[in-house]
Amino acid sequence: MARRHPVPPSNEPTGTLATKTLLQRLLNRADEARSLAIIVVVILIIRSSFAAPYRIPSGSMIPSLEVGDHIFVSKLSFALKLPIPFTNLNLLEWDTPRRGQIIVFEYPEDPSLDFIKRVVGVPGDTLRLQDKRLYINDQEVQRTPVEVGDRTNRFGGSLEIGVERLGEVSHLVQFYPQVPADDFDVSIFVRELKAQGKIAKDDPDDRIPQGYYFVMGDNRDDSRDSRWWGFVPFENIRGLAKIVWLSVDTENTNPLRWVRFDRLFLLID
């Protein structure tokens, strides 16, 4: 029979070994927490400065974007944001929004909310609405009617849809004929900025000032947009809507049809 060699006793007291083991476990957990913290910081930086997902919560952008659309927003389309969450400071700026683009931005009246709308007016533009027709720099924006059949709006009334062209972008807009026309002129908000001292009071021009943008929903008679609360400052802009990567219709009574497969990976115009 082989002789068993006794294990030499440790020279360290049992309490010291236990303390070392506990310290090692704490150090391992600290390393794990540090790694997790780094991952979280990287995710927050990416979300703050590069790209972020958003979900469309309301129908203000119908028919272009549906309630339940999940979209990706490029945050590098116009500027590089300071990579600190809950700030909207730009470190570098290299482009500006153009007419027709869909942007996500901080709601000027409540920065905790993100809105999504289409850019309609840019700095230097005059803009007015008359009988639901849009005029930019005294030129009527082209709009071609589209046949909608027996479709109705969410209130059960009739619906009108047209193709509107803003700059290089052609997109759909919709109207509710039963809603009265509410004429509007952008000069109202220009005068407000002058009264607040945000632009020169002696400037006789009533054009959209530098650094501000006028936005509207494509669902023109069911959208709370710049017509109600004014311009979007450039620094409030989060980014440019690029693609619908998922679309979910939870109001559909058939769960098999909750996912709108025809809208998956749909490029946004």
N, C-alpha and C positions, 0 to 999 in steps of 0.2 A: 504494500500500500504506500502510495506517495505521501511524503510528509508535507503537511501544510505549514507554510511559514507564517507566523503571526504578523499582522499588520502593525508596523511600528506606531506607537501612540503619537498623536499630535502634541507638539510642544505648546500649542496655543490653547487657552481656556475655551470651553464650549461657548460662552457668552460672546467672545471676540469673533468666533466663526459665524455665529448667528447674525451679529452686527454687520459683518462684511457681506454676508449673503443678502441681507436687507438693503444695504447700500447699493449693491450691484443691481438689484431689482429696481430700485428707485432710479438709478442712472439709466437703465435700459428703458424704463417708462418715460423718463425725461427726453431721451433720444427719440422715442416714438412720437411724443407730443411735439417735439421740435420739428420733426419731419412733417407731421400733420399740419402744423402751423405754417410751414413753408408752402405746402401744397395749397392751403386756403388762401394765403397771400397772393400766390401766383394766379389762382383762379380769379380773385378779386381784381388783380391788375389787368388780366385779360378782359374781364367783363367791363372794367372801367375805361380801358383805353383801346381795345382792339375790336371785339365783337361781342354781341349778347343776344340771347333769345328773348322774344316778347310774344305775348298772346293778345289777340284782338278781342277786347271785351265788349265792344258795342258795335252797332250797325252804321256808324257815321261814315264809314268808307265803302259801304256797299254801293255799287256792285263790284268794285275792284278788289276789296278785301272783305271776307265774310267773318261773322262772329265765330270764334273758335279756331281761326287760322293761327298757327304758330309760325312766327317768322324769325329769320336771322337779320340782324341789323349790323351793318359795317360801321364801326366807330372811327375808322381811319379814312373815310371818304373826304372829309373836310379838314380835320385837324387831329393833333395828338393831344388827348386829354391828360391832365395831371393824374398819375396812377394812384389816386387816393379816393376810396369810395365816398360817395355823397358830396363830391365837389364837381364843379363844371368849369374849372379853369383850363384854358388851352395853353399847352407848352409851345406848340408850333401850329401854324395855320398855312395851308397850301391850296385850298380850293373853297368855293362857296356854292351854296345850293342854287340850282337853276329851276326855272319854271317847269312844272310838270313832275318834278321828283317828289317822292313820298319820304317824309322824314319823321323821326321820333324825337321828341323834345320834352324838356321840363315845362309843365304847364305854368305860365307866368304868374297866375294867381294862386298857385299852390305847388311849390317846387317838389313836393313829395309825390306828385302824380306825373306820370309820363303819358303824353298824348301822341297820336299819330295822325297826320294830315298831309295833304298835298300842297306843295308850294305853288301859289298862284301869282303872287306879286313879289318882285325883288327890288332892291334899292334903286331908286331913280324912276320907278313906275308911278303913273297915276292909275287909279283903279276905281271902277264903279260898277254897280249892278242896277239894271233898269229892266223891269218886266221879266226878271229871272234871266236876263241876258248879261253876260260878262263883257266889260269893256276895259281893255288895258291900253294905256296911252292913246285914248280916244279911238281905238280900233276894236270893233266887235270880234270877240273870239269865235272862231268857226265851231258850229255844233250841228251834227247831222243826226236826224232822228233814226231810231232803231225800232223795228217792230217787236212788240212785247207780248202780243196775243192777249190772253185773259189773265195775265199776272196782275196781282194786287200788292199794295204796300202792307206794312204790318198793322195798319189801322183798318184794313179791309177796303180802302179806297183805290181809285185807279192809279196807274203808274206810267210815267214817261221816262224813257231812257234815250240817251244820245251819245254820240262819239264826239268828244271835245278835243281840240288840239291846242296844247300849251307848249310853245317852243318846239322841241323835237319829239315831244311825247303826245301820242294819241291815246286817249283813255275814255272809259265809260263814266257817265254821270247820270244820276236819276233824280226825278222831281215828282212831287205830288201835286197834280193839277188843282186839287181842292184847297191847297194852302195858298193864301193870297200872296202876291209878290210883295216883297219888302225891299224897296229901293235903298241903296247904300252908296256912300262915297267915302273913300279911304281918307279924305282930308279931315274927317272928324277926329281920327286918332292922331294924325299929324299935329293938329292944333293942341290936342291933349299933351303930347310930348313937349311942345313948345311951352305950354303953361307949367309943366313940371320942371322946366329948365334942362331937359335931356337933349334938346337940340336948340340951335340958335333961334331966338324969338324973332329976330329981324329978318329971317330967311322968308322971302315972299312965296317960296315954292311950297306946294302941297303934295309933293311926291313922297313916296316911301323913303325914309332917310337911310343913310348908310348904316349897316350893321343890324338892320331889321328886315323881317320877312312877313308877308301876309299869306296865311294858309287857310284852306277850306277842306271840308269833307266832300267826297264824291257824292254822298247822299245829301244833296244840297238843301233839301227841306227838312232834314232830320239830323243836323250836325251843329254842335256848339263849337264854333271856331272863331277865327279872327274877326268875323263880323260882330261878335258879341263882346270879346275881351281885348282885341287889339293885336299888336304885332308880336312876333317871336324874336327876341334878341338872338344874335348869332351864337353867343356863349351858352344859350339854353339848349342848343341843338345837340342831341345825343349821337345821331348818326343817320345813315341812309338805309331804308328798307330794301333788302336785296332779293330774298327768296322765301316762299312759303314752304316749309319743310314738313309740316303736318297740318291737317285740317280736321277738326272734330265737331260733329253736329250732334250734341247730346240731347237736343230737342226732338230728334227723330225717334219715333216710338219703336223702331226696329234696331236693336243694338248692333246687328250685322251691318247696318248702314251708318253707324256713327262716324266712321272714317270716310272722308270724302276723297276717294282714291284719285279722282280726276284733278285734284288740286295739289297732290304731293309733288314737292320739288318744283313748284311753279315760280318762274322768274317774275319779279314785280316790276311793272312799268310805271 
